[in-house]
Amino acid sequence: QHLKCYMENVYDKILDNHPNIQLMIVSKNDKFLKTNLNQQKAMEMNACILNFTDKVRVLMKKLLPDEQVDNIRIKGIKDEIFVTFDELLEIIVIEKH
C-alpha cells in the first residue's frame, strides 16, 4: 500500500511539472506499475530500456566500482530518455524535443 501511494505521488508530481512527457514507472522487481502511454507500447519500451540500464550498471561497476549509478540520460536529436532509480522505483521519462 505504501508503494502504491508513493508511486501515485511521484507520478502526479512529475506530470504536473512536465505534462508533455511520456512516463513509465516500474517497481524494483521490474513490475510495471503505471504509464501515460499505450500499455503494450510502454511494456515493449520498458523492457528495452531496463535491459539497457542493467548493462550500464554492470559497465559502471567495472569501470568505477566505488560509484553508484542513480540515473541514466540518453539524449538524441529528437528525443531524450531519462531513467532514475530510488530504493523503490525506476522512473522512465521520454521527452520530445
C-alpha positions as a printed Julia matrix, in Angstrom:
97×3 Matrix{Float64}:
  0.0    0.0     0.0
  2.87   2.36    0.82
  4.44   1.68   -2.59
  1.21   2.44   -4.43
  0.69   5.74   -2.59
  4.32   6.72   -3.11
  4.17   5.8    -6.8
  0.97   7.81   -7.33
  2.54  10.87   -5.68
  5.68  10.61   -7.81
  3.64  10.07  -10.99
  1.34  13.03  -10.34
  4.18  15.37   -9.34
  6.19  14.58  -12.48
  3.24  15.04  -14.84
  2.1   18.22  -13.07
  5.51  19.76  -13.75
  6.04  18.21  -17.22
  2.66  17.44  -18.82
  4.03  16.69  -22.31
  6.37  13.83  -21.43
  5.92  10.09  -21.74
  6.23   8.48  -18.31
  6.63   4.91  -17.1
  7.06   3.76  -13.51
  8.37   0.3   -12.65
  8.99  -1.36   -9.29
 12.47  -2.54   -8.33
 11.44  -6.12   -9.14
 10.55  -4.96  -12.71
  6.79  -4.99  -12.13
  5.18  -2.44  -14.44
  3.16  -0.02  -12.28
  1.89   2.98  -14.24
  2.24   4.86  -17.52
  0.56   7.51  -19.62
  1.38   5.54  -22.79
 -0.42   2.76  -24.6
  0.12  -0.25  -22.32
  1.57  -2.55  -24.99
  3.96   0.07  -26.36
  5.02   1.02  -22.83
  5.77  -2.6   -21.9
  7.92  -3.07  -25.03
  9.82   0.19  -24.46
 10.23  -0.58  -20.78
 11.8   -3.98  -21.49
 14.34  -2.43  -23.88
 15.19   0.47  -21.59
 15.59  -1.66  -18.46
 17.77  -4.13  -20.38
 19.97  -1.2   -21.38
 20.1    0.27  -17.87
 21.09  -3.1   -16.41
 24.02  -3.22  -18.84
 25.03   0.35  -17.93
 25.05  -0.57  -14.24
 27.33  -3.56  -14.9
 29.64  -1.42  -17.02
 29.79   1.32  -14.38
 30.52  -1.23  -11.68
 33.51  -2.48  -13.69
 34.79   0.98  -14.67
 34.06   2.84  -11.43
 33.45   0.28   -8.68
 33.04   2.91   -5.95
 30.43   4.86   -7.89
 26.71   4.11   -7.7
 24.51   4.84  -10.73
 21.42   6.82   -9.73
 20.29   7.95  -13.18
 20.97   7.46  -16.87
 20.34  10.08  -19.54
 20.31   9.33  -23.27
 19.95  12.37  -25.47
 19.22  12.12  -29.17
 18.45  14.79  -31.73
 14.67  14.45  -31.34
 14.16  12.64  -28.04
 15.7   12.31  -24.62
 15.32   9.34  -22.29
 15.96   9.81  -18.6
 15.92   6.87  -16.2
 16.26   7.41  -12.49
 16.2    4.99   -9.58
 15.44   5.11   -5.91
 15.06   2.38   -3.33
 11.53   1.51   -4.55
 11.03   2.64   -8.14
 12.59   3.03  -11.54
 11.17   6.06  -13.32
 11.48   6.36  -17.09
 10.79   9.69  -18.8
 10.82  10.22  -22.55
 10.75  13.81  -23.72
 10.36  15.01  -27.31
 12.47  18.0   -28.36
